[in-house]
């Protein structure tokens, strides 16, 4: 008998058998897809931004309460604890400061007759109290110190030729070198950190620290009781440079072109007041939940989706951190609930990582990346969500060697969601980016790292400022982000032929 005559009915029977299974999978997928709703996600958003969590500053009892609330939701949905001891919590030390009031910032302006008037600046647009400031008052001359960097090996020192002892230093964020991804940039990375800049100012004897930073409320500057810290906005910055025949923008541009410091005494006298209490005993944690894979081999591989749970807390007024980053947390929660309750068995494991300590220095992501629960070579990818809740379009990025992973998100959007979509894989392997988000800690030690975001933002962004409340997010785009994650990760976890370059 012709063997093809035997095989043909067998193939037909196989196809007929597979069709109901495929239809059942699609039914289950779509059932939970439609149960991801903006109404429920807004309830979670409002909970995370409620007074009981007081801005979710890492280290505080309120942050721990928010972490326990997230873990309780995971448990309720059937997402298991990620740690081997049966816990959801990966703990680390997290000292923090309580800022008791908004403090103040003022400038003394000399008059032609020798008298002085005092200009007081407004909170939070013109100044922001240092969230890790020492407590007290400093009145002193302001000295512009460029980027606040002392790097002998790079033949660069912003403090050369200036005396800042007992004075207030004025410092920009970042460094002169501006090309992340270039090997040359890595030589400068250690000098990018806010912590380094404050510590370097202390080493040079400064008594006050003015930080030129668009994110005025920033709790990741180091704490030293000997120095009073304040973030400043455009108006006080312009006033400091008034009469100097230049601006901060012009002088920093020149530094970046020449790699030569241009520090100088501004002859402006300012007063900074701060009222804080330090809590060195603070603790924080990552919250880790997992859906374990069903395949005896593939379950040892994991897909991690994460975003930071913490926000910047309360500096006289609370910053609820809705967009930054309750949005990312709620997006992940929506996908986690759907995946746990879909009834679809996942071949690979999927981890939901709610990260602590991002705003205070990327501590939680550093802890996980250095102490992973799955080996690096068994981690398919880490996908980071940060401020994913404002806009009309979707965006996913990955480094070029594993750009194939982008297709799961592209397909989910084109088949089910139909939003404007942008995917990109512009960077080479080993791209670390700027040390400003949790993805840096994963990428810099060799994890395949992706980022998920939104485009077409149209609501005002209150970055690290009061006003970052639930009405500052676009909840319908968040619904679609969660749905895209749910579909993409389900398919990625179940794709037996998943392959990419290492």
Beta strands, then each sheet from edge to edge (+ up, - down):
strand 1: 80-81
strand 2: 89-93
strand 3: 96-99
strand 4: 104-110
strand 5: 116-120
strand 6: 127-129
strand 7: 136-144
strand 8: 150-151
strand 9: 156-157
strand 10: 168-172
strand 11: 208-212
strand 12: 228-232
strand 13: 264-274
strand 14: 276-279
strand 15: 283-291
strand 16: 302-308
strand 17: 349-355
strand 18: 379-385
strand 19: 393-398
strand 20: 420-424
strand 21: 449-455
sheet 1: 1+ 15- 2+
sheet 2: 1+ 15- 17+ 16+ 18+ 21+ 19- 20-
sheet 3: 3+ 14-
sheet 4: 5+ 4- 13+ 7- 10- 11- 12- 6+
sheet 5: 8+ 9-
end
